[in-house]
C-alpha cells in the first residue's frame, strides 16, 4: 500500500514538473543563483576583523550598517538580518532583469510567480537564460529591455548580503538603495508592483535625505549634491512621464487598419523627439560642472522602446501621490505615515 501511494505521488510530481516545466526550471535556476551567493558570503563582523580587507572597504561597510540602523531606529522600518554579510562580485554583474511591452501599447508583459504574485519583469542569475528570454519575446513581437541590477530584495524571506558593487556608490545613492530595499522587506503588497516600487523609491529618497542631514548636515556637500541630483532626476522623470502620455495618445489613434509601417514610422519619430528634447535638462550637482544629459545615438536600434517607458510608469508614476499624502495628511510624520500604510495595505 505504501509503495503504491509513493508511486502515485511520484507520478503526480512528474506530471506537475512536465506541466509547469518552465516555472520549475526557472525556480531551480533562481534558487541555485541565490544559494551560490549565500554560500560565498562572508559575515560582516568577520570581514571587519580581517586584515586582508583594506580600510576603505571596511569604512564603506560600516557606513552601510549605520544607514541600516538609521532606517530601523529613525524611520521605523522593520528589523532585518540583511546587510550583515558581504558578497564579493569580483567586478562581475550578478543579476539581470528583463522587461517587455506591447509594440504599440504601453502595456507590460506580466509574469506570475507563486506566493509573491504578478511582476512586470523577470530576474535572471544567468545571462544566457536572460538573453534567450529576450530573443523569444522579440520573436513574439514584444519591445524588450535587459538591464543589470545593482541590488534586489528577497522581501525578508532571506538575509540579503552587501554586494561589493554597493561600495562604489556616492553616499546619497547608497543610502537610497539600502533604504529602498529595506522598505520592500517592511511592506510589499502582492500583485501591486507599481505601488511597491513607487513607495520604496519615495521612502528611499526621503530616508536618504534624512540620513544625510543627520550625518553631515544640510549645508554639507553630500546633502547638497544628492538634493541637486534628486532635482535633476525629478525633472528627467517628469519629462519621460510626459513622453509616456504622448506615446499613449499616439497609440490610441492607431486603428486595426493602420499598417505596421505607418505605426512604426510614427512611433519612432515620437520617441526620437522625446530623446532629443531631453538634452536640455541640466544637472547642477556641485561635484560636476553644469551638464546636459548625454546625447544618444538617434538611430532606431539605440532608441529606448516601450519597455523603457513602462519602467518609468512602474517606478515613478505615483511619486507625487506619496509625497502629497505624507506632507498634507500626515504633516511630515514619517513613522505615523508608515504605520498607516502597514495597517491599510496587507503585506506578504
MOCORJO-V885479 format. One record per pair of residues at least 24 apart in sequence whose ideal C-beta (glycine too) atoms are under 8 Angstrom apart, sorted by the first residue. I is the first residue (numbers start at 0). J is the second residue. If there is no record, write none. Layout:
i->[I;I]
j->[J;J]
This chain:
i->[22;25;28;28;28;28;29;29;29;31;32;32;32;33;33;33;35;36;36;36;37;37;39;39;40;40;40;40;41;41;41;41;42;42;42;43;43;43;43;43;44;46;56;59;59;59;60;60;60;62;62;63;63;63;63;65;66;66;66;66;66;67;67;69;69;69;69;70;70;70;70;70;71;73;73;73;74;74;74;74;74;74;74;75;75;75;75;76;76;76;76;76;76;76;77;77;77;77;79;79;79;79;80;81;81;81;81;81;81;81;82;82;82;82;83;84;84;84;85;85;85;86;86;86;86;87;88;88;88;89;90;92;92;93;93;93;93;93;94;94;94;94;94;94;95;95;95;95;95;95;95;95;96;96;96;96;96;96;96;96;96;97;97;97;97;97;97;97;97;97;97;98;98;98;98;98;98;99;99;99;99;99;99;100;100;100;100;100;100;100;101;101;101;102;102;102;102;102;102;103;103;103;103;104;104;105;105;105;105;105;105;105;105;106;107;107;107;108;108;114;115;115;115;115;116;116;116;117;117;118;119;119;119;119;120;120;122;122;141;142;142;142;143;143;144;144;144;144;144;149;150;150;150;151;152;152;152;152;152;154;154;154;154;155;169;169;169;170;170;170;171;171;171;171;171;171;171;172;172;172;174;174;174;174;174;175;175;175;175;176;178;178;178;178;178;179;185;185;185;186;186;186;186;186;187;187;188;188;188;188;189;189;191;192;193;193;193;193;194;194;196;196;197;197;197;197;197;197;197;197;198;198;198;200;200;200;201;201;201;201;202;204;205;205;209;220;220;223;224;224;224;227;227;227;227;228;228;230;231;231;231;231;231;233;234;235;235;235;236;236;236;238;238;238;238;239;239;239;239;239;240;240;240;240;242;242;242;243;243;243;245;245;246;246;246;246;267;267;270;270;270;271;271;274;274]
j->[113;121;123;124;125;128;122;123;124;124;94;124;125;124;153;157;124;86;93;160;157;160;86;87;84;85;86;160;84;85;86;87;83;84;85;82;83;84;85;161;83;85;166;165;166;173;85;161;166;170;173;161;165;173;177;214;173;174;177;178;210;177;181;206;209;210;213;177;178;181;206;210;181;209;210;213;178;202;206;209;333;334;337;333;334;337;338;178;181;182;184;185;202;337;155;181;184;185;155;158;181;184;158;152;158;159;160;180;181;184;159;160;161;177;158;158;160;161;160;161;163;160;161;162;163;163;162;163;164;163;163;126;147;124;147;148;162;164;122;123;124;147;148;151;122;123;126;129;145;146;147;148;120;121;122;123;129;145;146;147;148;121;122;123;129;132;133;136;143;144;145;143;144;145;306;309;310;136;141;142;143;144;306;141;142;304;305;306;308;309;141;142;305;140;141;142;262;266;305;250;253;262;266;250;305;243;246;247;250;305;308;309;312;309;306;309;313;136;141;347;154;187;189;347;189;190;191;190;192;192;192;193;309;313;192;313;148;151;306;304;305;306;304;306;303;304;306;307;310;176;176;179;180;180;180;181;183;184;187;183;184;187;347;184;221;224;225;211;221;225;207;211;221;222;224;225;228;207;225;228;203;206;207;210;211;203;204;206;207;203;202;203;206;207;210;203;337;341;346;337;340;341;344;346;346;347;344;345;346;347;345;347;344;313;312;313;316;317;317;344;313;314;313;314;315;316;317;318;320;321;317;321;340;314;315;318;318;321;322;325;337;229;325;333;333;285;286;285;284;285;286;282;283;284;285;282;284;283;280;281;282;283;284;318;280;277;280;292;311;315;318;273;276;277;280;273;277;308;311;315;311;312;315;316;270;273;308;308;311;312;269;273;270;273;305;308;299;302;302;303;304;297;302;302;303]
